[in-house]
């Protein structure tokens, strides 16, 4: 898939986005979108001369989903990467980009889905957590898993310290996964995801 066009969606600081911009994947990122007009991720994109767009959350979620699809289609996205994007995508978006939306999550799914994955892992007392790259479906962090990386939880880890350590692995894993998708392609059969 040599001409793969990627749009990244991010709500916050954009450290995952920066890892992509700094890698070979960077030249394939055709736009960065956010639901937050002041998101630092947008500034990172602009600094790399990547076009940006903002789709603020609307009162009517379906209107918001349609608006988002229109932006993604306008940029002719082949794949969409949600990297720290704190909105649940609706069926309209999922259907328009079926099996072509990839999310990075800071836990070993199916354990600890949702927005507080790192906190939930620390509070549960587990000894190992990690990060997961998965296909996005209509659930919250329930889509087919592409790749995972374990991260040990050390005695005395705070949520913040652990999250930073997970993010280091998350950045590497996301770059690696997208690199393989670009080189080999990816197929989804039920819950099974395969490269090539």
MOMO-V655524 format. One record per residue. N is the residue number from 1. RES is the residue in three letters. BURIAL is b if it has 24 or more other ideal C-beta (glycine too) atoms within 12 Angstrom, else e. Layout:
# MOMO-V655524
((N/RES/BURIAL) (N/RES/BURIAL))
This chain:
# MOMO-V655524
((1/UNK/e) (2/UNK/e) (3/UNK/e) (4/UNK/b) (5/UNK/b) (6/UNK/b) (7/UNK/b) (8/UNK/b) (9/UNK/b) (10/UNK/b) (11/UNK/b) (12/UNK/b) (13/UNK/b) (14/UNK/b) (15/UNK/b) (16/UNK/b) (17/UNK/b) (18/UNK/b) (19/UNK/b) (20/UNK/b) (21/UNK/b) (22/UNK/e) (23/UNK/b) (24/UNK/e) (25/UNK/b) (26/UNK/b) (27/UNK/e) (28/UNK/b) (29/UNK/b) (30/UNK/b) (31/UNK/b) (32/UNK/b) (33/UNK/b) (34/UNK/b) (35/UNK/b) (36/UNK/b) (37/UNK/e) (38/UNK/e) (39/UNK/b) (40/UNK/b) (41/UNK/b) (42/UNK/b) (43/UNK/e) (44/UNK/b) (45/UNK/b) (46/UNK/e) (47/UNK/e) (48/UNK/b) (49/UNK/e) (50/UNK/b) (51/UNK/e) (52/UNK/b) (53/UNK/b) (54/UNK/b) (55/UNK/b) (56/UNK/e) (57/UNK/b) (58/UNK/e) (59/UNK/e) (60/UNK/e) (61/UNK/e) (62/UNK/e) (63/UNK/e) (64/UNK/b) (65/UNK/b) (66/UNK/e) (67/UNK/b) (68/UNK/b) (69/UNK/b) (70/UNK/e) (71/UNK/b) (72/UNK/b) (73/UNK/e) (74/UNK/e) (75/UNK/b) (76/UNK/e) (77/UNK/b) (78/UNK/b) (79/UNK/b) (80/UNK/b) (81/UNK/b) (82/UNK/b) (83/UNK/b) (84/UNK/b) (85/UNK/b) (86/UNK/b) (87/UNK/b) (88/UNK/b) (89/UNK/b) (90/UNK/b) (91/UNK/e) (92/UNK/e) (93/UNK/b) (94/UNK/b) (95/UNK/e) (96/UNK/e) (97/UNK/b) (98/UNK/e) (99/UNK/b) (100/UNK/b) (101/UNK/b) (102/UNK/b) (103/UNK/b) (104/UNK/b) (105/UNK/b) (106/UNK/b) (107/UNK/b) (108/UNK/b) (109/UNK/b) (110/UNK/e) (111/UNK/b) (112/UNK/b) (113/UNK/b) (114/UNK/e) (115/UNK/e) (116/UNK/e) (117/UNK/b) (118/UNK/b) (119/UNK/e) (120/UNK/b) (121/UNK/b) (122/UNK/b) (123/UNK/e) (124/UNK/e) (125/UNK/e) (126/UNK/e) (127/UNK/e) (128/UNK/b) (129/UNK/b) (130/UNK/b) (131/UNK/b) (132/UNK/b) (133/UNK/b) (134/UNK/b) (135/UNK/b) (136/UNK/b) (137/UNK/b) (138/UNK/e) (139/UNK/e) (140/UNK/e) (141/UNK/b) (142/UNK/e) (143/UNK/b) (144/UNK/b) (145/UNK/b) (146/UNK/b) (147/UNK/b) (148/UNK/b) (149/UNK/b) (150/UNK/e) (151/UNK/b) (152/UNK/e) (153/UNK/b) (154/UNK/e) (155/UNK/e) (156/UNK/e) (157/UNK/b) (158/UNK/e) (159/UNK/e) (160/UNK/e) (161/UNK/e) (162/UNK/b) (163/UNK/b) (164/UNK/e) (165/UNK/b) (166/UNK/b) (167/UNK/b) (168/UNK/e) (169/UNK/b) (170/UNK/b) (171/UNK/b) (172/UNK/b) (173/UNK/b) (174/UNK/b) (175/UNK/b) (176/UNK/b) (177/UNK/b) (178/UNK/b) (179/UNK/b) (180/UNK/b) (181/UNK/b) (182/UNK/b) (183/UNK/e) (184/UNK/e) (185/UNK/e) (186/UNK/b) (187/UNK/e) (188/UNK/b) (189/UNK/e) (190/UNK/e) (191/UNK/e) (192/UNK/e) (193/UNK/b) (194/UNK/e) (195/UNK/e) (196/UNK/e))
